[in-house]
């Protein structure tokens, strides 16, 4: 997905680093930068089925899903160590 995002923002001479593992903070930074570069406004995003979402919204939503999942895994891991 980051490869697709890099293609979208290539005109801004910005490229997100593709890694084996990602920190939550790094993904949040990518998401913030992507919103600024693409001019996507999460507050006006289309929700629900049957609506045509832009590619920017699809990327934003997928990143949000990844971040949420990573946070859940980290919480679970911390709880297991207690």
C-alpha positions as CSV (number, residue, x, y, z in Angstrom):
1,X,0.0,0.0,0.0
2,X,2.8,2.4,0.8
3,X,4.1,1.9,-2.8
4,X,0.7,3.1,-4.1
5,X,0.8,6.1,-1.7
6,X,4.3,6.9,-2.9
7,X,3.1,7.0,-6.5
8,X,0.2,9.3,-5.5
9,X,2.5,11.8,-3.8
10,X,5.5,11.5,-6.2
11,X,4.8,14.9,-7.7
12,X,5.6,16.5,-4.2
13,X,9.1,14.8,-4.2
14,X,8.2,13.0,-1.0
15,X,8.5,9.2,-0.5
16,X,7.5,7.2,2.5
17,X,10.1,4.5,3.5
18,X,9.0,0.9,3.1
19,X,10.1,-1.3,6.0
20,X,9.8,-4.8,7.3
21,X,8.2,-3.6,10.6
22,X,6.5,-0.3,11.4
23,X,6.2,1.6,14.7
24,X,2.8,3.0,15.5
25,X,4.2,6.6,15.6
26,X,5.8,6.2,12.2
27,X,2.5,5.1,10.6
28,X,0.7,8.0,12.3
29,X,3.3,10.4,10.9
30,X,2.8,8.9,7.4
31,X,-1.0,9.3,7.8
32,X,-0.7,13.0,8.8
33,X,1.7,13.8,6.0
34,X,-0.4,12.0,3.5
35,X,-3.5,14.0,4.5
36,X,-1.6,17.3,4.1
37,X,0.0,16.3,0.8
38,X,-3.2,15.0,-0.8
39,X,-5.5,17.6,0.6
40,X,-7.8,14.8,2.0
41,X,-10.1,15.9,4.8
42,X,-10.9,13.0,7.1
43,X,-13.8,15.0,8.6
44,X,-15.6,15.0,5.3
45,X,-14.9,11.4,4.4
46,X,-17.6,9.3,2.9
47,X,-18.8,6.5,5.1
48,X,-21.0,3.4,4.5
49,X,-21.6,1.0,1.7
50,X,-22.5,2.0,-1.8
51,X,-20.5,5.2,-1.8
52,X,-17.6,5.8,-4.1
53,X,-14.5,6.5,-2.0
54,X,-11.5,8.2,-3.4
55,X,-8.2,6.4,-3.5
56,X,-6.9,8.9,-0.9
57,X,-9.7,7.9,1.5
58,X,-9.0,4.2,0.9
59,X,-5.4,4.7,1.8
60,X,-6.3,6.8,4.8
61,X,-8.9,4.2,6.0
62,X,-6.4,1.3,5.5
63,X,-3.7,3.1,7.5
64,X,-6.2,3.8,10.2
65,X,-7.0,0.1,10.3
66,X,-3.3,-0.8,10.5
67,X,-2.7,1.7,13.3
68,X,-5.7,0.5,15.3
69,X,-4.6,-3.2,14.9
70,X,-1.1,-2.4,16.0
71,X,-2.3,-0.6,19.1
72,X,-4.5,-3.6,20.0
73,X,-1.6,-6.0,19.6
74,X,0.6,-3.8,21.8
75,X,-2.0,-3.5,24.5
76,X,-2.5,-7.3,24.5
77,X,1.2,-7.9,24.6
78,X,1.6,-5.5,27.5
79,X,-1.2,-7.2,29.4
80,X,0.4,-10.6,28.8
81,X,3.7,-9.4,30.3
82,X,2.0,-8.4,33.6
